[in-house]
């Protein structure tokens, strides 16, 4: 239980940090200009922190539930397998939806995909 609390908390904090790094750098600002008409002018930081912490605990719990079913003998291989699954359903499917519904440049979609995988490895 202690490991779950530590991993959930650390993962949630890392999700928040990576969200900030991935979405606020100069490249992201340039690529995501397409969203400018609908983007909020400010972020609700307390809500963002809570969401990222809850997300960290949920991902840690789901990983624990699926651990024995994931491919690989070592825990790190199972972690990478889980990251690929989460990345596909969370990031790739989001990018596919964006591509189908909106006029978003391919560079922006690619940018969303690649750092999204790095985030899923947390």
C-alpha positions as CSV (number, residue, x, y, z in Angstrom):
1,X,0.0,0.0,0.0
2,X,2.9,2.3,0.8
3,X,4.4,1.8,-2.7
4,X,1.0,2.5,-4.3
5,X,0.8,5.8,-2.4
6,X,4.3,6.8,-3.3
7,X,4.0,5.8,-7.0
8,X,0.6,7.4,-7.4
9,X,1.8,10.7,-5.8
10,X,5.1,10.8,-7.8
11,X,3.3,9.9,-11.0
12,X,0.7,12.6,-10.5
13,X,3.4,15.2,-9.8
14,X,5.3,14.1,-12.9
15,X,2.1,14.3,-15.0
16,X,1.7,17.9,-13.9
17,X,5.3,18.9,-14.6
18,X,5.3,17.2,-18.0
19,X,2.0,18.9,-18.9
20,X,3.6,22.2,-18.2
21,X,6.8,21.4,-20.1
22,X,5.0,19.8,-23.1
23,X,2.3,22.4,-23.6
24,X,4.0,25.7,-22.7
25,X,7.3,25.6,-24.5
26,X,8.0,27.8,-27.6
27,X,7.6,24.9,-30.0
28,X,4.2,23.9,-28.6
29,X,3.0,27.5,-28.6
30,X,4.0,27.8,-32.3
31,X,2.4,24.4,-33.2
32,X,-0.8,24.9,-31.1
33,X,-1.6,28.3,-32.5
34,X,-4.5,26.6,-34.3
35,X,-6.2,26.3,-30.9
36,X,-5.8,30.0,-30.0
37,X,-9.5,30.9,-30.7
38,X,-10.7,28.4,-28.2
39,X,-7.9,28.2,-25.6
40,X,-8.5,29.6,-22.1
41,X,-6.6,32.7,-21.0
42,X,-5.6,31.1,-17.7
43,X,-5.4,27.7,-16.1
44,X,-7.1,26.7,-12.8
45,X,-3.9,25.5,-11.2
46,X,-5.4,23.8,-8.1
47,X,-7.9,21.8,-10.3
48,X,-5.0,20.8,-12.6
49,X,-2.9,19.6,-9.7
50,X,-5.8,17.6,-8.3
51,X,-6.7,16.1,-11.7
52,X,-3.0,15.1,-12.3
53,X,-2.8,13.5,-8.8
54,X,-6.0,11.5,-9.3
55,X,-4.7,10.5,-12.7
56,X,-1.5,9.3,-11.2
57,X,-3.3,7.1,-8.6
58,X,-5.7,5.7,-11.2
59,X,-2.8,4.7,-13.5
60,X,-0.9,3.2,-10.6
61,X,-4.0,1.2,-9.6
62,X,-4.8,0.0,-13.1
63,X,-1.2,-1.0,-13.6
64,X,-1.3,-3.1,-10.4
65,X,-4.6,-4.7,-11.5
66,X,-3.2,-5.6,-14.9
67,X,0.4,-6.4,-13.8
68,X,0.1,-10.2,-14.2
69,X,-1.6,-9.9,-17.5
70,X,1.0,-7.6,-19.1
71,X,3.6,-9.1,-21.5
72,X,7.1,-9.4,-20.2
73,X,8.9,-11.1,-17.3
74,X,10.5,-8.0,-15.8
75,X,8.6,-5.2,-14.1
76,X,10.2,-2.7,-16.4
77,X,9.0,-4.6,-19.5
78,X,5.5,-4.7,-18.1
79,X,5.7,-1.0,-17.5
80,X,6.7,-0.3,-21.1
81,X,3.9,-2.6,-22.3
82,X,1.4,-0.7,-20.1
83,X,2.7,2.7,-21.3
84,X,2.2,1.6,-24.9
85,X,-1.4,0.5,-24.1
86,X,-2.2,3.8,-22.3
87,X,-0.4,5.8,-25.1
88,X,-2.5,4.2,-27.8
89,X,-5.9,4.7,-26.1
90,X,-5.1,8.1,-24.6
91,X,-2.8,9.8,-27.0
92,X,-3.1,8.1,-30.4
93,X,-6.9,8.0,-30.3
94,X,-7.0,11.6,-29.3
95,X,-4.7,12.6,-32.2
96,X,-6.8,10.5,-34.6
97,X,-10.0,12.3,-33.4
98,X,-8.3,15.7,-33.8
99,X,-7.2,14.8,-37.3
100,X,-10.7,13.7,-38.3
101,X,-12.6,16.6,-36.8
102,X,-10.4,19.7,-37.0
103,X,-7.9,21.4,-39.4
104,X,-4.9,20.8,-37.2
105,X,-1.5,20.8,-38.9
106,X,0.3,17.4,-39.1
107,X,3.3,18.8,-37.2
108,X,1.0,19.7,-34.2
109,X,-0.5,16.2,-34.2
110,X,2.9,14.6,-34.4
111,X,4.1,16.8,-31.6
112,X,1.1,15.7,-29.5
113,X,1.9,12.0,-30.2
114,X,5.6,11.9,-29.4
115,X,5.8,13.7,-26.0
116,X,2.5,12.0,-25.1
117,X,4.4,8.7,-25.2
118,X,7.1,10.1,-22.9
119,X,4.4,11.2,-20.5
120,X,2.8,7.7,-20.5
121,X,6.1,6.2,-19.5
122,X,5.9,8.0,-16.1
